[in-house]
Amino acid sequence: MRLVSFVIPCYRSAHTIRGVVDELRGAMTKLPDYDYEIILVNDSSPDDTFEVLRGLAEADARITAVDLAKNFGQHAAIMSGLRHAEGEIVVCLDDDGQTPGDEAGKLLKKLDEGYDVVYASYERKQHSAFRNFGTTLNNRMTEIMLGKPRELTITSYFAMRRFIVDEMLIYRNCYPYVEGLILRSTRRIGTVPITHRAREEGESGYTLIKLFSLWMNGFTSFSVKPLRIATYCGAFTALAGFLYMIVIIVKHFVDSTIPEGWSSTMALMLLLGGILLLVLGMIGEYIGRIYMCINASPQYVERQVIRKRG
């Protein structure tokens, strides 16, 4: 019998997480070839989410509740859950009921076809327009920066084999990006159609700032392409400036009465200054993250772990 570990990062889910756990229990009763455990990670939710998780863990030996000392973000919470997971297969899903636990069997079945990782794919996502736009942009940027196959859609509901988890856990730096860790470990990734539900209550915790921070984590931690793009922009601007200089010289000899243009000079200075600041900012971002990693900034800090065994 194979053990499946369900890892669920939790934030403001005091009213929904019980339903998610109950749905997983019901789903696993229909899969007699698997045993299971559930790891619930409270990402320093401001409500009483951890008290609910504590109650679930104390009542069920299959459930582990982890309380993070501060809000480290969804991906750090997933990494914390992965470190406690013991299963041969690990399934990650959301805490709000939008990713249906009763369809976990589809992911497990698809995984048995020889894939290392299987993502849920949604015909129609029930997120807000802003969240859907962010997901679409994230997929496009991941294609460019991390080499994600165009036909692969990345979602927050996925299953993976143990060796992928072990490879991900080698990464101990303070800016985890789950998709980047998976894509650098394997290309044997599949998808399976899953129903995406409307949110039961509340709204997504992702804001524009949090989404931008997440993208920066992925692109600066797992790709040097932003630096290369900055280099290309600098080279292109230098070439354009050189050609423009030739044009000015030619105009000066052809028609010496043409006055020097204040507007064109200022426009050129602003263009060059903007690109220089962009390149310096990108380099500074990389250097800052290297500094944080050298100083061993934690990926996450666990305040307490509640795990009942036997």
C-alpha positions as CSV (number, residue, x, y, z in Angstrom):
1,M,0.0,0.0,0.0
2,R,1.5,3.3,-1.1
3,L,1.4,6.4,1.2
4,V,0.1,9.7,-0.3
5,S,0.9,12.9,1.5
6,F,-1.4,15.8,1.0
7,V,0.3,19.2,1.6
8,I,-2.1,22.2,2.1
9,P,-0.8,25.7,2.8
10,C,-3.4,27.5,4.9
11,Y,-4.2,31.2,5.1
12,R,-7.6,32.7,6.3
13,S,-9.2,29.2,5.9
14,A,-10.7,28.6,9.4
15,H,-14.1,28.1,7.8
16,T,-13.1,26.1,4.8
17,I,-10.3,23.7,5.7
18,R,-12.5,21.2,7.6
19,G,-14.5,20.7,4.4
20,V,-11.3,20.2,2.4
21,V,-10.0,17.6,4.9
22,D,-13.3,15.8,5.0
23,E,-13.4,15.6,1.2
24,L,-9.9,14.1,1.1
25,R,-10.9,11.5,3.7
26,G,-13.9,10.5,1.6
27,A,-11.8,10.4,-1.6
28,M,-9.2,8.1,-0.1
29,T,-11.8,5.6,1.1
30,K,-12.5,4.9,-2.6
31,L,-8.7,4.3,-3.2
32,P,-8.0,1.1,-1.3
33,D,-4.5,0.8,-2.7
34,Y,-3.4,4.0,-1.0
35,D,-2.9,5.1,2.6
36,Y,-2.6,8.8,3.3
37,E,-1.5,11.6,5.6
38,I,-2.4,15.3,5.5
39,I,0.0,18.1,6.4
40,L,-1.6,21.5,7.1
41,V,0.7,24.5,7.2
42,N,-0.6,27.7,8.7
43,D,1.2,30.6,7.0
44,S,0.7,32.9,10.0
45,S,-3.0,33.5,9.3
46,P,-4.4,36.5,11.3
47,D,-7.6,34.6,12.1
48,D,-8.0,31.4,14.2
49,T,-7.0,29.1,11.4
50,F,-4.2,27.4,13.4
51,E,-6.7,26.6,16.2
52,V,-8.8,24.8,13.7
53,L,-5.7,22.9,12.4
54,R,-4.7,22.1,16.0
55,G,-8.1,20.5,16.6
56,L,-7.9,18.5,13.4
57,A,-4.4,17.2,14.2
58,E,-5.2,16.3,17.8
59,A,-8.3,14.3,16.6
60,D,-6.7,12.4,13.7
61,A,-3.3,10.7,13.8
62,R,-3.1,11.1,10.0
63,I,-3.0,14.9,10.2
64,T,0.0,17.1,11.0
65,A,-0.5,20.8,11.8
66,V,2.4,23.2,11.3
67,D,2.4,26.8,12.5
68,L,4.8,29.2,10.8
69,A,6.2,32.1,12.9
70,K,5.3,34.7,10.3
71,N,3.8,35.0,6.8
72,F,6.5,33.5,4.5
73,G,4.2,33.0,1.5
74,Q,2.5,30.1,-0.2
75,H,5.6,28.6,-1.7
76,A,7.6,28.7,1.6
77,A,4.6,27.1,3.3
78,I,4.6,24.3,0.7
79,M,8.3,23.7,1.3
80,S,7.6,23.4,5.0
81,G,4.9,20.8,4.3
82,L,7.1,18.9,2.0
83,R,9.7,18.5,4.7
84,H,7.2,16.8,6.9
85,A,5.7,14.7,4.2
86,E,6.6,11.0,4.3
87,G,4.6,9.7,1.3
88,E,5.8,8.0,-1.8
89,I,3.6,10.5,-3.6
90,V,2.9,14.1,-2.5
91,V,-0.2,16.0,-3.6
92,C,-0.4,19.8,-3.1
93,L,-3.8,21.6,-3.2
94,D,-5.5,24.8,-1.9
95,D,-7.2,25.3,1.4
96,D,-10.3,27.1,0.1
97,G,-12.1,24.1,-1.6
98,Q,-11.6,25.4,-5.2
99,T,-9.2,22.5,-5.9
100,P,-11.5,19.4,-5.4
101,G,-10.0,16.9,-3.1
102,D,-12.5,14.2,-4.3
103,E,-10.7,14.2,-7.7
104,A,-7.3,13.5,-6.3
105,G,-7.6,9.9,-7.7
106,K,-7.3,11.4,-11.2
107,L,-3.9,12.8,-10.4
108,L,-2.7,9.5,-8.9
109,K,-4.0,7.5,-11.9
110,K,-2.3,9.9,-14.4
111,L,1.0,9.6,-12.4
112,D,0.9,5.9,-12.8
113,E,1.2,6.4,-16.6
114,G,4.9,7.2,-16.1
115,Y,4.9,10.9,-15.3
116,D,7.0,12.4,-12.5
117,V,4.6,15.3,-11.9
118,V,1.0,15.8,-12.9
119,Y,-0.8,19.1,-12.8
120,A,-4.6,19.7,-12.7
121,S,-5.8,21.5,-15.8
122,Y,-9.0,23.6,-15.7
123,E,-11.3,24.1,-18.7
124,R,-12.8,27.1,-16.8
125,K,-11.2,28.7,-13.8
126,Q,-13.4,30.2,-11.2
127,H,-10.8,32.8,-10.0
128,S,-11.3,36.5,-10.3
129,A,-10.4,38.2,-13.6
130,F,-7.3,39.7,-11.9
131,R,-6.1,36.3,-10.6
132,N,-6.7,34.7,-14.0
133,F,-4.7,37.4,-15.7
134,G,-1.9,36.9,-13.2
135,T,-1.9,33.1,-13.9
136,T,-1.8,33.7,-17.6
137,L,1.0,36.1,-17.3
138,N,2.9,33.8,-15.0
139,N,2.6,30.9,-17.5
140,R,3.9,33.1,-20.3
141,M,6.8,34.4,-18.3
142,T,7.6,30.9,-17.0
143,E,7.8,29.8,-20.7
144,I,10.3,32.5,-21.5
145,M,12.4,32.5,-18.3
146,L,12.3,28.9,-17.2
147,G,11.7,27.0,-20.4
148,K,8.2,25.7,-19.5
149,P,6.6,23.8,-22.4
150,R,3.9,26.0,-24.0
151,E,1.3,23.2,-23.8
152,L,1.8,22.8,-20.1
153,T,-0.4,24.7,-17.7
154,I,0.9,25.1,-14.2
155,T,-1.7,25.2,-11.4
156,S,-1.7,25.0,-7.6
157,Y,-3.1,21.4,-7.7
158,F,-0.5,18.8,-8.5
159,A,1.0,15.4,-7.6
160,M,4.6,14.4,-7.7
161,R,6.8,11.4,-7.0
162,R,9.1,11.1,-3.9
163,F,12.3,11.7,-5.8
164,I,11.1,15.0,-7.1
165,V,10.2,16.1,-3.5
166,D,13.7,15.0,-2.3
167,E,15.3,17.0,-5.0
168,M,13.2,20.1,-4.2
169,L,14.2,19.8,-0.5
170,I,17.9,20.2,-1.4
171,Y,17.1,23.8,-2.1
172,R,17.4,25.7,1.2
173,N,17.7,29.3,0.0
174,C,15.2,31.9,1.2
175,Y,13.4,32.5,-2.1
176,P,11.6,29.2,-3.0
177,Y,9.6,29.0,-6.2
178,V,7.9,25.6,-6.5
179,E,7.4,25.7,-10.3
180,G,11.1,26.5,-10.8
181,L,12.2,23.7,-8.6
182,I,10.0,21.2,-10.4
183,L,11.0,22.4,-13.9
184,R,14.7,22.1,-13.1
185,S,14.2,18.5,-11.9
186,T,12.1,16.9,-14.7
187,R,10.4,17.4,-18.0
188,R,8.2,14.3,-17.6
189,I,5.2,16.4,-16.6
190,G,1.6,15.6,-17.5
191,T,-1.8,17.2,-17.0
192,V,-5.3,15.9,-16.3
193,P,-8.7,17.7,-16.5
194,I,-10.1,18.7,-13.1
195,T,-13.1,20.7,-12.2
196,H,-12.3,24.1,-10.7
197,R,-14.9,25.3,-8.2
198,A,-16.0,28.8,-7.3
199,R,-14.6,30.2,-4.1
200,E,-16.8,29.4,-1.1
201,E,-16.0,32.6,0.8
202,G,-13.5,35.4,1.0
203,E,-11.1,36.4,-1.7
204,S,-7.7,35.5,-2.9
205,G,-4.8,36.6,-0.7
206,Y,-2.7,37.4,-3.8
207,T,-2.3,41.1,-4.6
208,L,-0.4,42.7,-7.5
209,I,2.6,43.2,-5.2
210,K,2.6,39.6,-4.0
211,L,2.3,38.3,-7.5
212,F,5.2,40.5,-8.7
213,S,7.3,39.3,-5.7
214,L,6.5,35.7,-6.6
215,W,7.6,36.2,-10.2
216,M,10.8,37.9,-9.1
217,N,11.5,34.9,-6.8
218,G,11.1,32.5,-9.7
219,F,13.0,34.5,-12.4
220,T,15.9,35.7,-10.3
221,S,16.4,32.4,-8.4
222,F,16.2,30.0,-11.3
223,S,17.2,32.0,-14.4
224,V,19.8,34.5,-15.6
225,K,17.7,35.5,-18.5
226,P,16.6,38.9,-16.9
227,L,20.3,39.8,-16.8
228,R,20.7,38.7,-20.4
229,I,17.7,40.8,-21.5
230,A,19.2,43.8,-19.7
231,T,22.4,43.2,-21.6
232,Y,20.6,43.0,-24.9
233,C,18.7,46.2,-24.1
234,G,22.0,47.9,-23.3
235,A,23.6,46.7,-26.5
236,F,20.6,47.7,-28.6
237,T,20.6,51.2,-27.0
238,A,24.4,51.6,-27.5
239,L,24.0,50.6,-31.2
240,A,21.0,53.0,-31.6
241,G,23.0,55.8,-30.0
242,F,26.0,55.2,-32.3
243,L,23.8,55.3,-35.4
244,Y,22.1,58.4,-34.1
245,M,25.5,60.0,-33.6
246,I,26.4,59.2,-37.3
247,V,23.1,60.8,-38.4
248,I,23.9,64.0,-36.4
249,I,27.4,64.2,-37.9
250,V,26.2,63.7,-41.4
251,K,23.5,66.4,-40.9
252,H,26.0,68.8,-39.6
253,F,28.2,68.6,-42.7
254,V,25.2,68.5,-45.1
255,D,23.5,71.5,-43.5
256,S,25.5,73.4,-40.9
257,T,22.6,75.8,-40.3
258,I,20.6,73.1,-38.5
259,P,20.5,74.1,-34.7
260,E,21.3,71.5,-32.1
261,G,18.1,70.0,-30.8
262,W,17.4,70.4,-27.1
263,S,14.4,68.0,-27.3
264,S,16.2,65.2,-29.0
265,T,19.2,65.5,-26.6
266,M,17.0,65.3,-23.6
267,A,14.9,62.4,-25.0
268,L,18.2,60.5,-25.7
269,M,19.4,61.2,-22.2
270,L,16.2,60.1,-20.6
271,L,16.2,56.9,-22.7
272,L,19.8,56.0,-21.8
273,G,19.3,57.0,-18.2
274,G,16.2,54.8,-17.9
275,I,17.8,51.8,-19.4
276,L,20.9,52.2,-17.2
277,L,18.7,52.4,-14.1
278,L,16.8,49.3,-15.2
279,V,20.0,47.4,-15.7
280,L,21.5,48.6,-12.4
281,G,18.2,47.7,-10.6
282,M,18.3,44.2,-12.1
283,I,21.9,43.7,-11.1
284,G,21.1,45.0,-7.6
285,E,18.2,42.6,-7.2
286,Y,20.5,39.7,-7.9
287,I,23.2,41.0,-5.6
288,G,20.6,41.6,-2.8
289,R,19.3,38.1,-3.1
290,I,22.8,36.6,-3.0
291,Y,23.4,38.7,0.1
292,M,20.3,37.4,1.8
293,C,21.2,33.8,0.9
294,I,24.8,34.2,2.2
295,N,23.4,35.5,5.5
296,A,21.3,32.4,5.7
297,S,17.9,34.1,5.8
298,P,15.4,31.3,6.6
299,Q,13.1,29.9,4.0
300,Y,10.5,29.5,6.8
301,V,10.4,29.3,10.6
302,E,8.1,26.8,12.3
303,R,6.7,28.0,15.7
304,Q,5.3,24.6,16.5
305,V,4.3,21.3,14.9
306,I,1.4,19.1,16.2
307,R,1.7,15.5,15.1
308,K,-0.1,12.7,16.9
309,R,1.2,9.2,16.2
310,G,0.1,5.9,17.5
